């Protein structure tokens, strides 16, 4: 994750999202029960305000973990797991081995 801290500090919208009442409203709206802290926050905010984010292509976060394929997401897993681009950063979650190439 890359953050533009200066833009975040000056964004009235972003700073309003730090208020517990608004976050609670968004969590209720999306039936959100997270457990990943900042990842959950940015996921929920991104669903409501996609204009606050610049999405990087898959080469900047190549997922290696296949756990989700076998735990409820087999029908969409390939949409997030496959990446045909030159990989810049591997995401070695789920104790996966990072390729040496």
N, C-alpha and C positions, 0 to 999 in steps of 0.2 A: 504494500500500500504506500503510495506517495501522497503526501499531504502538502497543500499550499497553505501554510500556517498564516501567512499574512492575509490571504483572501478569507480564510476562516474567521480570523479575528475581526475583520471588517464587514462580514456578512450578517445583516440583521436577521435574515431567515435562519441561517445556521445557528446563530446564538440563541434564537428563540426556541430551537429544538433541544436545547440543553435544560429547558424547564421541565421538571418532573410531571407537571400536569399535562403538557403537550405530549410528552413521551408516553404517558399512560394512555392517553387518547389514541395514539397511533398503535400501541400494543393491543388495545381492545379492538380497534378497527380491523387489524390484520390477524386477530386471534393468535398473537405472537407470545410464545413462551420460550425465550431464548436462554442459553447457558454459556455463550461464548463471549460475553462482555462487549468489547469494542466491535467485534465482527457482527454481533447481533444489532448493535446500534446502527452501524453503517448500512447493514442490509435493510433494516426497517425504514430508515431515512431515505435510502435509495429507491425503495418502492413508492414512496410518496412524492419525493422530489428528485427525480432522475437528473434534472438540470444542474444539481450540485456536484455531479460526478463526471469525470472523463473516463470512459471504460477503455482499458488497455487490451490489446488482442491477446490471445492465448499464449503467445510466445513469452510473455512476461510473467506467467504464473502457471506453468505446465504441471497439472495435477498428476501425481503418480499413484495415489491411493485408489484401490478398486472396491473398498468396503461398501460404498453406497450402491454400487451395482447390485450387490446381493442383499441389500436391506431396504427394499421398497422403491428403488428408482431405476430399475432395469430398463424401463421404457424410454427414459430420457438420458440415461447415463452417457451414451455415446455423444450427445450434444455438448457435453462439458468435458469429456475425457480426451477426445481426439483433438490433435493439433498438428497440422501439416507444415507449420512454419518453423523456421530456424529458432530453436529454443534458447532464450536468454537467461531464464531463471526456472529451476525445477523446484516444485513444492513437495518436499519429502515428508508429508504427513503420513500417519498410519505406519510408522516404522519402515517405510519403503526405502530401498537403496537408491541413492542418487547416481545416475549414470556418470561414468568418468569422461565421456567424450566431450 
